[in-house]
Amino acid sequence: MSKIINLLQIEFNKHFKVNLKKKNFLNKNSYNFNKWDSLEHIKFILRIEKKFKCKFLVKEIIESTSIKKIIKILNKKYM
């Protein structure tokens, strides 16, 4: 799980051009992070799919509104 978190954190920081530490990163969601709007959400999900070599279902894309939810979805895909 920590490998998923670390890789996701790197991709998040690159995508949104920030340098968040793990504690702040894990608490981010589309409601408390201004740069995470609807268009950036789709771009970020596409980036995750490419990095992790997986596909999100439409339902998962809609539900993935926080880092914790994205981690949960990725964990399901890799278990």
C-alpha positions as CSV (number, residue, x, y, z in Angstrom):
1,M,0.0,0.0,0.0
2,S,2.8,2.5,0.8
3,K,4.2,2.0,-2.7
4,I,0.8,3.0,-4.2
5,I,0.7,6.0,-1.9
6,N,4.2,7.1,-2.7
7,L,3.7,6.8,-6.5
8,L,0.3,8.6,-6.3
9,Q,1.8,11.4,-4.2
10,I,4.6,11.9,-6.9
11,E,2.0,12.0,-9.7
12,F,-0.3,14.3,-7.7
13,N,2.6,16.7,-7.0
14,K,3.7,16.7,-10.6
15,H,0.2,17.0,-12.1
16,F,-0.8,19.9,-9.8
17,K,2.7,21.4,-9.7
18,V,2.8,21.4,-5.9
19,N,5.1,19.8,-3.3
20,L,2.8,18.4,-0.6
21,K,4.1,16.3,2.2
22,K,2.4,12.9,2.9
23,K,0.2,14.2,5.7
24,N,-1.2,17.1,3.7
25,F,-1.4,15.0,0.5
26,L,-3.5,12.2,2.1
27,N,-6.1,14.8,3.2
28,K,-6.6,16.4,-0.2
29,N,-9.9,16.2,-2.1
30,S,-11.6,18.0,-4.9
31,Y,-13.4,20.2,-2.3
32,N,-10.4,21.5,-0.3
33,F,-7.9,21.8,-3.1
34,N,-8.6,24.7,-5.5
35,K,-6.6,23.3,-8.4
36,W,-8.6,20.1,-8.5
37,D,-11.6,21.1,-10.7
38,S,-13.6,18.9,-13.0
39,L,-11.2,19.1,-15.9
40,E,-8.1,18.5,-13.8
41,H,-9.9,15.6,-12.2
42,I,-10.3,13.9,-15.5
43,K,-6.7,14.7,-16.5
44,F,-5.4,13.4,-13.1
45,I,-7.4,10.2,-13.5
46,L,-5.9,9.6,-17.0
47,R,-2.5,10.2,-15.6
48,I,-3.1,7.7,-12.8
49,E,-4.4,5.1,-15.3
50,K,-1.3,5.5,-17.4
51,K,1.1,5.4,-14.4
52,F,-0.6,2.4,-12.8
53,K,-1.5,0.7,-16.1
54,C,-5.1,0.3,-15.2
55,K,-8.5,1.6,-16.2
56,F,-11.1,3.2,-13.9
57,L,-14.7,2.4,-14.4
58,V,-17.0,5.4,-14.9
59,K,-18.4,4.8,-11.4
60,E,-14.8,4.9,-10.0
61,I,-14.0,8.1,-11.8
62,I,-17.1,9.7,-10.2
63,E,-16.3,8.4,-6.8
64,S,-12.6,9.3,-6.8
65,T,-13.0,12.7,-5.3
66,S,-10.3,12.4,-2.7
67,I,-6.8,10.9,-2.4
68,K,-8.1,8.4,0.1
69,K,-10.8,7.2,-2.2
70,I,-8.3,6.9,-5.1
71,I,-6.0,4.8,-2.9
72,K,-8.9,2.6,-2.0
73,I,-9.8,2.0,-5.7
74,L,-6.1,1.3,-6.6
75,N,-5.8,-1.1,-3.7
76,K,-8.8,-3.1,-5.0
77,K,-7.2,-3.2,-8.5
78,Y,-3.9,-4.6,-7.2
79,M,-5.1,-7.1,-4.6
